[in-house]
């Protein structure tokens, strides 16, 4: 092995991130204590604790982070712990407003007393109706009522007898008829007929007419007295009924008033209810009457109570267990009505009606005095629910109104319940991008959600966090009745957690995917009829998971094997190199090599990237390609203007992005300019700076394993491998098979920090450092590049094209040089000596 190969080679042990099972202080997870604290999310925990401790308005919480990282579980655990330390909030009930029926009255009661109050009111109303019915059906009431009627009749008879006597004095006969009182003049004890009246003398007729008018006045006066007598009797009877009703039910309501003497709203409601029962006592008197079955079916309830007594019911809108602490409500479907409540309607006698008993609470009201958890993506799908939530949080109260009324589209008459005071801490769970957008564009959101809990995507692989992850395994075993894991299996899970995040020094915060692996390993242990989950079962779960998702990877490998995709892993070729790409399918990520080729010729500094010219490259890839020009200018100055170059990803038919191939493109270009061939058994990845520093990239593990698969299919020669940026070594977590091949020397991983280190590994020739004369020394690759650039420049000069405009120039044209020998244009001068940066 050459010096550069040996010097840059990375030992296999540095590429796996092993977890030593002997360092785990247990044999199986059954020995671990239950996990009672959050680990690895200290920043988020401090934000949650701050938000829960702040009572000021607007300090609601937004938990930000990707799905599957345990945000909801962690937040709910904190909320329930905090809720257990808080008192249960009061109940809230709605009652009928006897003064304004369209505006039901809300009453606050201590926790747990709402239902008791409703039951007591119902019992009091039922008892009152019974007492009223019995009182008005009693013999004593009937006797009193009959006595009133008898006295009224006697007084009326006296008045009518007096009127009759007066009529006789005036010579008239009175007769009582259903139409009223009729009168007729009499003579000799008999009424006078019309013929007899006409035959009377004029003076007699005038006397009779005058007497008739006087009698009419007497009749009117008597009838006024009768009506006054009847009104007085009715007043006396009403007073009797009031007295009877009050005597019957007063004691029942008095006990209810005494029980809730400290509640002014209840006192007003109970007094109004009592008075309404007394005024409308006929409801109770006739409550026993049967409602026709058809009508009862239309009402949906047993008839008389629905018709007469529902106004007296208490609607327990929100109630809490006084011993359960504050509520924690998780709203999984935050529609407008689910969140803010609604007013239902019922069909009665062909029309839609509603009352205070049909007011239904939403999750916001049920969470008052406690906590409400909702997911932002569900919430913003219901814009009216989102706006309603902000209104409630801003006003500190929940107003129940149906959606059409809240939008002002349906100006109908309906209920306007008294808003319920609601001091609630809302926790929204979502991703950081949505938080940033809402914070930037929605001032209400900015005012109401002032605390953000950022959840880490990964956390330090410390001993405490390793044990915390082991406790997660233990908890999953308990919750899911799974087999416990031995420490070898847990160690393999820890290693895979580091692999998930792509860093040996970190552990993944994606507990969702981690717990999925726990369940899958348990499945294979159960299939093998073993009592404990072992390392081999975790390995089997990982293998099966990879196999289920690797169809595209295997098809690409098949195309490489049958020669459809041309990838060389044996020869040394000039101007060609194997770059590495990553395919991300969502549930599965894998790497595969791609050929980059470079062709150079004399020109005017135009360096073309075919993908960029065909709009197949993304902006990050284009940035990396443009850095290539800066590197050439840094290393070779104005001489780089003498070359035209074309680089492309061969057999690429889709879009690409990322800058991890920028160093690879430089190597291909240097190879093409120098004429030195590149070992095709070495695949390369890494971005580059204009100064030639090889910078870290993503997906290093997948890229190494992808090229390994290609080489393994053809047979490992012991010279093949992947060159990665030196800074990426801690990010590599190879699967056991690949790590073993590296440890045995059948496959290699090299780490380079500069372009000079990389090109020496690829070509076997040192890059070279400028000498004092400003040129690269003989026997170095950069000297070959420099000579080629000089040759291109001379070629252009011989064709008299030095002054032609370049398509794309790297830097300004070189300055004039001293006079050359006769007939030969001068080459550009070398740039000043530059210190290599590594």
ZISULCOR-V810476 format. One record per residue. N is the residue number from 1. RES is the residue in one letter. SS is DSSP state (hx for helix, st for strand, lp for the rest). Layout:
# ZISULCOR-V810476
N|RES|SS, N|RES|SS
This chain:
# ZISULCOR-V810476
1|X|lp, 2|X|lp, 3|X|hx, 4|X|hx, 5|X|hx, 6|X|hx, 7|X|hx, 8|X|hx, 9|X|st, 10|X|lp, 11|X|lp, 12|X|hx, 13|X|hx, 14|X|hx, 15|X|hx, 16|X|lp, 17|X|lp, 18|X|lp, 19|X|lp, 20|X|lp, 21|X|hx, 22|X|hx, 23|X|hx, 24|X|lp, 25|X|lp, 26|X|lp, 27|X|lp, 28|X|st, 29|X|hx, 30|X|hx, 31|X|hx, 32|X|lp, 33|X|lp, 34|X|lp, 35|X|lp, 36|X|lp, 37|X|lp, 38|X|lp, 39|X|lp, 40|X|lp, 41|X|lp, 42|X|hx, 43|X|hx, 44|X|hx, 45|X|hx, 46|X|hx, 47|X|hx, 48|X|hx, 49|X|hx, 50|X|hx, 51|X|hx, 52|X|hx, 53|X|hx, 54|X|lp, 55|X|lp, 56|X|lp, 57|X|lp, 58|X|lp, 59|X|st, 60|X|lp, 61|X|st, 62|X|st, 63|X|st, 64|X|st, 65|X|lp, 66|X|lp, 67|X|lp, 68|X|lp, 69|X|lp, 70|X|lp, 71|X|hx, 72|X|hx, 73|X|hx, 74|X|hx, 75|X|hx, 76|X|hx, 77|X|hx, 78|X|hx, 79|X|hx, 80|X|hx, 81|X|hx, 82|X|hx, 83|X|hx, 84|X|hx, 85|X|lp, 86|X|lp, 87|X|lp, 88|X|lp, 89|X|lp, 90|X|lp, 91|X|st, 92|X|st, 93|X|st, 94|X|st, 95|X|st, 96|X|lp, 97|X|lp, 98|X|lp, 99|X|lp, 100|X|lp, 101|X|lp, 102|X|lp, 103|X|lp, 104|X|lp, 105|X|st, 106|X|st, 107|X|st, 108|X|st, 109|X|st, 110|X|lp, 111|X|lp, 112|X|lp, 113|X|lp, 114|X|hx, 115|X|hx, 116|X|hx, 117|X|hx, 118|X|hx, 119|X|hx, 120|X|hx, 121|X|hx, 122|X|hx, 123|X|hx, 124|X|hx, 125|X|hx, 126|X|hx, 127|X|hx, 128|X|hx, 129|X|hx, 130|X|hx, 131|X|hx, 132|X|hx, 133|X|hx, 134|X|hx, 135|X|hx, 136|X|hx, 137|X|lp, 138|X|lp, 139|X|hx, 140|X|hx, 141|X|hx, 142|X|hx, 143|X|hx, 144|X|hx, 145|X|hx, 146|X|hx, 147|X|hx, 148|X|hx, 149|X|hx, 150|X|hx, 151|X|hx, 152|X|hx, 153|X|hx, 154|X|hx, 155|X|hx, 156|X|hx, 157|X|hx, 158|X|hx, 159|X|hx, 160|X|hx, 161|X|hx, 162|X|hx, 163|X|hx, 164|X|hx, 165|X|hx, 166|X|hx, 167|X|hx, 168|X|hx, 169|X|hx, 170|X|lp, 171|X|lp, 172|X|st, 173|X|st, 174|X|st, 175|X|st, 176|X|st, 177|X|st, 178|X|lp, 179|X|lp, 180|X|st, 181|X|st, 182|X|st, 183|X|st, 184|X|st, 185|X|st, 186|X|st, 187|X|st, 188|X|lp, 189|X|lp, 190|X|st, 191|X|st, 192|X|lp, 193|X|lp, 194|X|hx, 195|X|hx, 196|X|hx, 197|X|hx, 198|X|hx, 199|X|hx, 200|X|lp, 201|X|lp, 202|X|hx, 203|X|hx, 204|X|hx, 205|X|hx, 206|X|hx, 207|X|hx, 208|X|hx, 209|X|hx, 210|X|hx, 211|X|hx, 212|X|hx, 213|X|hx, 214|X|hx, 215|X|hx, 216|X|hx, 217|X|hx, 218|X|hx, 219|X|hx, 220|X|hx, 221|X|hx, 222|X|hx, 223|X|hx, 224|X|hx, 225|X|hx, 226|X|hx, 227|X|hx, 228|X|hx, 229|X|hx, 230|X|hx, 231|X|hx, 232|X|hx, 233|X|hx, 234|X|hx, 235|X|hx, 236|X|hx, 237|X|hx, 238|X|hx, 239|X|hx, 240|X|hx, 241|X|hx, 242|X|hx, 243|X|hx, 244|X|hx, 245|X|hx, 246|X|hx, 247|X|hx, 248|X|hx, 249|X|hx, 250|X|hx, 251|X|hx, 252|X|hx, 253|X|hx, 254|X|hx, 255|X|hx, 256|X|hx, 257|X|hx, 258|X|hx, 259|X|hx, 260|X|lp, 261|X|lp, 262|X|lp, 263|X|lp, 264|X|hx, 265|X|hx, 266|X|hx, 267|X|hx, 268|X|hx, 269|X|hx, 270|X|hx, 271|X|hx, 272|X|hx, 273|X|hx, 274|X|hx, 275|X|hx, 276|X|hx, 277|X|hx, 278|X|hx, 279|X|hx, 280|X|lp, 281|X|hx, 282|X|hx, 283|X|hx, 284|X|hx, 285|X|hx, 286|X|lp, 287|X|lp, 288|X|lp, 289|X|lp, 290|X|lp, 291|X|lp, 292|X|lp, 293|X|hx, 294|X|hx, 295|X|hx, 296|X|hx, 297|X|hx, 298|X|hx, 299|X|hx, 300|X|lp, 301|X|lp, 302|X|lp, 303|X|hx, 304|X|hx, 305|X|hx, 306|X|hx, 307|X|hx, 308|X|hx, 309|X|hx, 310|X|hx, 311|X|hx, 312|X|hx, 313|X|lp, 314|X|lp, 315|X|st, 316|X|st, 317|X|st, 318|X|st, 319|X|lp, 320|X|lp, 321|X|lp, 322|X|lp, 323|X|lp, 324|X|lp, 325|X|lp, 326|X|lp, 327|X|lp, 328|X|st, 329|X|st, 330|X|st, 331|X|st, 332|X|lp, 333|X|lp, 334|X|lp, 335|X|lp, 336|X|hx, 337|X|hx, 338|X|hx, 339|X|hx, 340|X|hx, 341|X|lp, 342|X|st, 343|X|st, 344|X|lp, 345|X|lp, 346|X|st, 347|X|st, 348|X|st, 349|X|lp, 350|X|lp, 351|X|st, 352|X|st, 353|X|st, 354|X|lp, 355|X|lp, 356|X|hx, 357|X|hx, 358|X|hx, 359|X|st, 360|X|st, 361|X|lp, 362|X|lp, 363|X|hx, 364|X|hx, 365|X|hx, 366|X|hx, 367|X|lp, 368|X|lp, 369|X|lp, 370|X|lp, 371|X|st, 372|X|st, 373|X|st, 374|X|st, 375|X|st, 376|X|hx, 377|X|hx, 378|X|hx, 379|X|hx, 380|X|hx, 381|X|lp, 382|X|lp, 383|X|hx, 384|X|hx, 385|X|hx, 386|X|hx, 387|X|hx, 388|X|hx, 389|X|hx, 390|X|hx, 391|X|hx, 392|X|hx, 393|X|hx, 394|X|hx, 395|X|hx, 396|X|lp, 397|X|st, 398|X|st, 399|X|lp, 400|X|lp, 401|X|lp, 402|X|lp, 403|X|hx, 404|X|hx, 405|X|hx, 406|X|hx, 407|X|lp, 408|X|lp, 409|X|lp, 410|X|lp, 411|X|lp, 412|X|lp, 413|X|lp, 414|X|lp, 415|X|lp, 416|X|lp, 417|X|lp, 418|X|lp, 419|X|lp, 420|X|st, 421|X|st, 422|X|lp, 423|X|lp, 424|X|lp, 425|X|st, 426|X|st, 427|X|st, 428|X|st, 429|X|st, 430|X|st, 431|X|lp, 432|X|hx, 433|X|hx, 434|X|hx, 435|X|hx, 436|X|hx, 437|X|hx, 438|X|hx, 439|X|hx, 440|X|hx, 441|X|hx, 442|X|lp, 443|X|hx, 444|X|hx, 445|X|hx, 446|X|hx, 447|X|hx, 448|X|hx, 449|X|st, 450|X|lp, 451|X|st, 452|X|st, 453|X|st, 454|X|st, 455|X|lp, 456|X|lp, 457|X|lp, 458|X|st, 459|X|st, 460|X|st, 461|X|lp, 462|X|lp, 463|X|hx, 464|X|hx, 465|X|hx, 466|X|hx, 467|X|hx, 468|X|hx, 469|X|hx, 470|X|hx, 471|X|hx, 472|X|hx, 473|X|hx, 474|X|hx, 475|X|hx, 476|X|hx, 477|X|hx, 478|X|hx, 479|X|hx, 480|X|lp, 481|X|lp, 482|X|lp, 483|X|lp, 484|X|lp, 485|X|st, 486|X|st, 487|X|hx, 488|X|hx, 489|X|hx, 490|X|hx, 491|X|hx, 492|X|hx, 493|X|hx, 494|X|hx, 495|X|hx, 496|X|hx, 497|X|hx, 498|X|hx, 499|X|hx, 500|X|hx, 501|X|hx, 502|X|lp, 503|X|lp, 504|X|lp, 505|X|lp, 506|X|st, 507|X|st, 508|X|st, 509|X|lp, 510|X|lp, 511|X|hx, 512|X|hx, 513|X|hx, 514|X|hx, 515|X|hx, 516|X|hx, 517|X|hx, 518|X|hx, 519|X|hx, 520|X|hx, 521|X|hx, 522|X|hx, 523|X|hx, 524|X|hx, 525|X|hx, 526|X|hx, 527|X|hx, 528|X|lp, 529|X|lp, 530|X|lp, 531|X|lp, 532|X|lp, 533|X|st, 534|X|lp, 535|X|hx, 536|X|hx, 537|X|hx, 538|X|hx, 539|X|hx, 540|X|hx, 541|X|hx, 542|X|hx, 543|X|hx, 544|X|hx, 545|X|hx, 546|X|hx, 547|X|hx, 548|X|hx, 549|X|hx, 550|X|lp, 551|X|hx, 552|X|hx, 553|X|hx, 554|X|hx, 555|X|hx, 556|X|hx, 557|X|hx, 558|X|hx, 559|X|hx, 560|X|hx, 561|X|hx, 562|X|lp, 563|X|lp, 564|X|lp, 565|X|lp, 566|X|lp, 567|X|lp, 568|X|lp, 569|X|lp, 570|X|lp, 571|X|lp, 572|X|st, 573|X|st, 574|X|st, 575|X|lp, 576|X|st, 577|X|st, 578|X|st, 579|X|st, 580|X|st, 581|X|st, 582|X|st, 583|X|st, 584|X|st, 585|X|lp, 586|X|lp, 587|X|lp, 588|X|lp, 589|X|st, 590|X|st, 591|X|st, 592|X|st, 593|X|st, 594|X|st, 595|X|st, 596|X|st, 597|X|st, 598|X|st, 599|X|st, 600|X|st, 601|X|st, 602|X|st, 603|X|lp, 604|X|lp, 605|X|lp, 606|X|lp, 607|X|st, 608|X|st, 609|X|st, 610|X|hx, 611|X|hx, 612|X|hx, 613|X|hx, 614|X|lp, 615|X|lp, 616|X|lp, 617|X|st, 618|X|lp, 619|X|hx, 620|X|hx, 621|X|hx, 622|X|hx, 623|X|hx, 624|X|hx, 625|X|hx, 626|X|hx, 627|X|hx, 628|X|hx, 629|X|hx, 630|X|hx, 631|X|hx, 632|X|hx, 633|X|hx, 634|X|hx, 635|X|hx, 636|X|hx, 637|X|hx, 638|X|hx, 639|X|hx, 640|X|hx, 641|X|hx, 642|X|hx, 643|X|st, 644|X|st, 645|X|st, 646|X|st, 647|X|st, 648|X|st, 649|X|st, 650|X|lp, 651|X|lp, 652|X|lp, 653|X|lp, 654|X|lp, 655|X|lp, 656|X|st, 657|X|lp, 658|X|lp, 659|X|lp, 660|X|lp, 661|X|lp, 662|X|hx, 663|X|hx, 664|X|hx, 665|X|hx, 666|X|hx, 667|X|hx, 668|X|hx, 669|X|hx, 670|X|hx, 671|X|hx, 672|X|hx, 673|X|hx, 674|X|hx, 675|X|lp, 676|X|lp, 677|X|st, 678|X|st, 679|X|st, 680|X|lp, 681|X|lp, 682|X|st, 683|X|st, 684|X|st, 685|X|lp, 686|X|lp, 687|X|st, 688|X|st, 689|X|lp, 690|X|lp, 691|X|lp, 692|X|lp, 693|X|st, 694|X|st, 695|X|st, 696|X|lp, 697|X|lp, 698|X|lp, 699|X|lp, 700|X|hx, 701|X|hx, 702|X|hx, 703|X|hx, 704|X|hx, 705|X|hx, 706|X|hx, 707|X|hx, 708|X|hx, 709|X|hx, 710|X|hx, 711|X|hx, 712|X|hx, 713|X|hx, 714|X|hx, 715|X|lp, 716|X|lp, 717|X|lp, 718|X|lp, 719|X|lp, 720|X|lp, 721|X|st, 722|X|st, 723|X|st, 724|X|st, 725|X|st, 726|X|hx, 727|X|hx, 728|X|hx, 729|X|hx, 730|X|hx, 731|X|hx, 732|X|lp, 733|X|lp, 734|X|lp, 735|X|lp, 736|X|hx, 737|X|hx, 738|X|hx, 739|X|hx, 740|X|hx, 741|X|hx, 742|X|hx, 743|X|hx, 744|X|lp, 745|X|lp, 746|X|lp, 747|X|lp, 748|X|st, 749|X|st, 750|X|st, 751|X|st, 752|X|st, 753|X|lp, 754|X|st, 755|X|hx, 756|X|hx, 757|X|hx, 758|X|hx, 759|X|hx, 760|X|hx, 761|X|hx, 762|X|hx, 763|X|hx, 764|X|lp, 765|X|lp, 766|X|lp, 767|X|lp, 768|X|lp, 769|X|lp, 770|X|st, 771|X|lp, 772|X|lp, 773|X|lp, 774|X|lp, 775|X|lp, 776|X|st, 777|X|lp, 778|X|lp, 779|X|lp, 780|X|lp, 781|X|hx, 782|X|hx, 783|X|hx, 784|X|hx, 785|X|hx, 786|X|hx, 787|X|hx, 788|X|hx, 789|X|hx, 790|X|hx, 791|X|hx, 792|X|hx, 793|X|hx, 794|X|hx, 795|X|hx, 796|X|hx, 797|X|hx, 798|X|hx, 799|X|lp, 800|X|lp, 801|X|lp, 802|X|lp, 803|X|lp, 804|X|lp, 805|X|lp, 806|X|lp, 807|X|lp, 808|X|lp, 809|X|lp, 810|X|lp, 811|X|lp, 812|X|lp, 813|X|lp, 814|X|lp, 815|X|lp, 816|X|lp, 817|X|lp, 818|X|lp, 819|X|lp, 820|X|lp, 821|X|lp, 822|X|lp, 823|X|lp, 824|X|lp, 825|X|lp, 826|X|lp, 827|X|lp, 828|X|lp, 829|X|lp, 830|X|lp, 831|X|lp, 832|X|lp, 833|X|lp, 834|X|lp, 835|X|lp, 836|X|lp, 837|X|lp, 838|X|lp
